[in-house]
Amino acid sequence: MKTLPRGAMLAVTLALFAALSPTRARADDSNGAAAWAITTSELSTAVVMSLTFTLDQDALLSLNALTPVLSFGAGILAYRHGWNPSPALAIHGAMWTAALFFITTAAIEGTVRGGSFRAGPAAYALGGVGLILGATFGALRVGPDAEPFWLGAPPLAIVGLIVGGVVAAFGSLRGWSSETVGRTIAFSTVATGMGGLTVAYVMATQSGLPSWMCRVRPSLAPVPGGAMMSLSGSF
């Protein structure tokens, strides 16, 4: 059995440290552990995917093995130390909104031009808009009651990708063209992904403010010549 690379040993050490670290009272009632665990897993997966064509198979397998370890460690640390979930929610929202805006625009543009997928300037522009929108909503607008929808709904695109791939595989056996196969996969991914993203944003707009914002209480006090507004609460 090959020795784990240094990165794997470091990740295991961090996970053990997280599990054995002293517990501190949580900062709020929101599920920060889930937010940090899921976001860490997504970031790790994105890094592995970006390195698919630059690393050999053994290195990729090692990196894939690190993903659950890092996710577990981040979740334990967040739970024990009461990490604010807002940064994780912002990263998660930015990644998925940007990705789905990009994929949807590229699929539409590709269909219009007679293909299945075309990553033109419009796709990159809307991907950038999604990056900003997702980060802003995740950090400032997702309350505790909307966190499960924010974390779980957009990844439905993966389910759509799998379903579309299965349908396209059967279609290719029946003689579908490569354009039809590509369109089938793109439509299934976009339909489920954008549907989940819509649910996530609707629930975010309908929910209360994030708990860390709810703890801030404004007050108005009269002073000579006018009034003074102050903010109080725990941060």
C-alpha positions as CSV (number, residue, x, y, z in Angstrom):
1,M,0.0,0.0,0.0
2,K,1.4,3.4,-1.0
3,T,2.1,5.9,1.7
4,L,-0.5,8.7,1.8
5,P,1.0,12.0,0.4
6,R,1.8,14.8,2.8
7,G,-1.4,16.6,1.9
8,A,-3.5,13.6,3.0
9,M,-1.6,13.3,6.2
10,L,-2.2,17.0,6.9
11,A,-5.9,16.7,6.2
12,V,-6.2,13.7,8.5
13,T,-4.4,15.6,11.2
14,L,-6.7,18.6,10.8
15,A,-9.7,16.3,11.0
16,L,-8.5,14.7,14.2
17,F,-7.7,18.1,15.7
18,A,-11.2,19.3,14.8
19,A,-12.8,16.2,16.4
20,L,-10.7,16.5,19.6
21,S,-10.7,20.3,19.9
22,P,-12.6,21.8,22.9
23,T,-16.2,22.8,22.4
24,R,-17.4,26.4,22.5
25,A,-21.0,27.5,22.7
26,R,-22.5,28.0,19.3
27,A,-22.9,31.6,18.1
28,D,-26.5,31.1,16.8
29,D,-29.1,28.6,16.0
30,S,-28.3,28.2,12.4
31,N,-26.7,25.0,11.1
32,G,-23.2,26.3,10.5
33,A,-21.7,22.8,10.6
34,A,-23.7,21.7,7.6
35,A,-23.0,24.9,5.7
36,W,-19.2,24.7,6.2
37,A,-19.1,20.9,5.5
38,I,-21.0,21.2,2.3
39,T,-19.2,24.2,1.0
40,T,-15.8,22.7,1.8
41,S,-16.8,19.5,-0.1
42,E,-17.9,21.6,-3.0
43,L,-14.7,23.6,-3.1
44,S,-12.5,20.5,-2.8
45,T,-14.5,18.9,-5.7
46,A,-14.1,22.0,-7.8
47,V,-10.3,22.0,-7.2
48,V,-10.1,18.3,-8.2
49,M,-12.1,18.8,-11.3
50,S,-9.9,21.8,-12.3
51,L,-6.8,19.5,-12.0
52,T,-8.3,16.5,-13.9
53,F,-6.2,17.1,-17.0
54,T,-3.0,18.1,-15.3
55,L,-2.4,15.4,-12.7
56,D,-2.0,11.7,-13.0
57,Q,-4.5,9.1,-11.8
58,D,-2.9,8.4,-8.5
59,A,-2.7,12.0,-7.5
60,L,-6.4,12.5,-8.5
61,L,-7.4,9.5,-6.4
62,S,-5.6,10.9,-3.4
63,L,-7.2,14.3,-3.8
64,N,-10.7,12.7,-4.1
65,A,-10.0,10.8,-0.9
66,L,-9.2,14.1,0.8
67,T,-12.6,15.6,0.0
68,P,-14.7,13.8,2.7
69,V,-11.9,14.3,5.2
70,L,-11.7,18.0,4.7
71,S,-15.5,18.3,4.7
72,F,-15.7,16.3,8.0
73,G,-13.0,18.5,9.6
74,A,-14.7,21.7,8.5
75,G,-18.1,20.6,9.8
76,I,-16.7,19.5,13.2
77,L,-14.7,22.7,13.6
78,A,-17.8,24.8,12.7
79,Y,-19.9,22.9,15.1
80,R,-17.5,23.0,18.1
81,H,-16.4,26.6,17.6
82,G,-19.7,28.2,16.5
83,W,-18.5,29.4,13.1
84,N,-20.7,32.0,11.5
85,P,-22.3,30.2,8.5
86,S,-22.6,33.3,6.4
87,P,-19.2,33.1,4.6
88,A,-19.9,29.4,3.7
89,L,-23.4,30.3,2.5
90,A,-21.9,33.2,0.4
91,I,-19.3,30.9,-1.2
92,H,-21.9,28.2,-1.9
93,G,-24.3,30.7,-3.4
94,A,-21.6,32.3,-5.5
95,M,-20.4,29.0,-6.9
96,W,-23.8,27.6,-7.8
97,T,-25.4,30.8,-9.1
98,A,-22.4,31.6,-11.3
99,A,-22.2,28.0,-12.6
100,L,-25.9,27.7,-13.4
101,F,-26.1,31.2,-15.0
102,F,-23.0,30.3,-17.1
103,I,-24.3,26.9,-18.2
104,T,-27.8,28.1,-18.9
105,T,-26.6,31.0,-21.1
106,A,-24.1,28.8,-22.9
107,A,-26.8,26.2,-23.5
108,I,-29.2,28.8,-24.9
109,E,-26.6,30.4,-27.1
110,G,-25.4,27.0,-28.4
111,T,-29.0,25.9,-29.3
112,V,-29.6,29.2,-31.1
113,R,-26.5,28.7,-33.1
114,G,-27.4,25.2,-34.0
115,G,-25.2,23.3,-31.5
116,S,-25.7,22.2,-27.9
117,F,-23.2,24.4,-25.9
118,R,-21.3,27.6,-26.6
119,A,-19.5,29.5,-24.0
120,G,-19.5,33.0,-25.4
121,P,-19.0,36.5,-23.8
122,A,-22.7,36.5,-22.6
123,A,-22.1,33.3,-20.7
124,Y,-19.1,34.7,-18.9
125,A,-20.8,38.0,-18.2
126,L,-23.8,36.4,-16.7
127,G,-21.6,34.0,-14.8
128,G,-19.9,37.0,-13.2
129,V,-23.3,38.5,-12.3
130,G,-24.3,35.2,-10.7
131,L,-21.1,35.2,-8.7
132,I,-21.9,38.6,-7.2
133,L,-25.6,37.8,-6.7
134,G,-25.0,34.5,-5.0
135,A,-22.3,35.8,-2.7
136,T,-24.5,38.8,-1.7
137,F,-27.6,36.7,-1.0
138,G,-25.7,34.0,0.8
139,A,-24.0,36.5,3.1
140,L,-26.9,38.9,3.8
141,R,-30.2,37.4,3.0
142,V,-30.3,33.7,3.9
143,G,-31.8,33.2,7.3
144,P,-31.7,30.0,9.4
145,D,-35.0,28.7,8.0
146,A,-33.9,29.1,4.4
147,E,-30.4,27.5,4.9
148,P,-31.6,23.9,4.0
149,F,-33.1,25.1,0.7
150,W,-30.1,27.3,-0.1
151,L,-27.7,24.4,0.5
152,G,-29.8,21.6,-1.0
153,A,-31.8,23.0,-4.0
154,P,-29.1,24.2,-6.5
155,P,-27.2,20.9,-6.5
156,L,-30.3,19.3,-8.0
157,A,-28.4,20.2,-11.3
158,I,-26.3,17.1,-10.6
159,V,-29.4,15.0,-10.5
160,G,-30.5,16.5,-13.8
161,L,-27.0,15.9,-15.3
162,I,-27.2,12.2,-14.3
163,V,-30.8,11.8,-15.6
164,G,-29.9,13.6,-18.8
165,G,-26.8,11.5,-19.3
166,V,-28.9,8.3,-18.9
167,V,-31.5,9.4,-21.4
168,A,-28.8,10.6,-23.8
169,A,-27.1,7.2,-23.5
170,F,-30.2,5.4,-24.5
171,G,-30.8,7.9,-27.3
172,S,-27.4,7.5,-28.7
173,L,-28.1,3.7,-29.0
174,R,-31.1,4.6,-31.1
175,G,-29.1,6.8,-33.4
176,W,-29.4,10.3,-31.9
177,S,-27.0,12.8,-33.3
178,S,-24.3,14.3,-31.1
179,E,-26.2,17.6,-31.1
180,T,-29.3,16.0,-29.8
181,V,-27.4,14.1,-27.1
182,G,-25.7,17.3,-26.0
183,R,-29.0,19.2,-26.0
184,T,-30.7,16.5,-23.9
185,I,-28.0,16.6,-21.3
186,A,-27.9,20.5,-21.3
187,F,-31.7,20.8,-21.0
188,S,-32.0,18.3,-18.1
189,T,-29.1,19.9,-16.2
190,V,-30.5,23.5,-16.8
191,A,-34.1,22.6,-16.0
192,T,-33.3,20.9,-12.6
193,G,-30.5,23.3,-11.7
194,M,-32.4,26.5,-12.4
195,G,-35.5,25.1,-10.8
196,G,-33.6,24.4,-7.6
197,L,-31.9,27.8,-7.8
198,T,-35.3,29.5,-8.1
199,V,-36.5,27.6,-5.0
200,A,-33.4,28.7,-3.1
201,Y,-33.8,32.3,-3.9
202,V,-37.5,32.4,-3.3
203,M,-37.0,30.8,0.2
204,A,-34.2,33.3,0.9
205,T,-36.3,36.3,0.1
206,Q,-39.2,34.9,2.1
207,S,-37.1,34.1,5.2
208,G,-36.0,36.3,8.0
209,L,-32.6,38.0,8.1
210,P,-29.6,35.9,9.0
211,S,-29.4,35.3,12.8
212,W,-26.2,37.4,13.2
213,M,-28.1,40.4,11.7
214,C,-31.2,39.7,13.9
215,R,-29.0,40.1,17.0
216,V,-28.3,43.7,16.1
217,R,-30.9,46.0,17.7
218,P,-31.3,49.7,16.6
219,S,-32.3,52.3,19.1
220,L,-33.2,56.0,18.9
221,A,-32.5,58.4,21.7
222,P,-33.2,62.1,21.9
223,V,-30.2,64.4,22.2
224,P,-30.0,68.2,22.4
225,G,-30.9,69.6,19.0
226,G,-32.0,66.3,17.5
227,A,-31.9,62.5,17.9
228,M,-29.2,59.9,17.9
229,M,-29.5,56.3,16.5
230,S,-27.3,53.6,17.8
231,L,-26.9,49.9,17.2
232,S,-26.5,47.3,20.0
233,G,-26.4,43.6,20.3
234,S,-23.9,40.7,20.1
235,F,-21.5,40.4,17.2
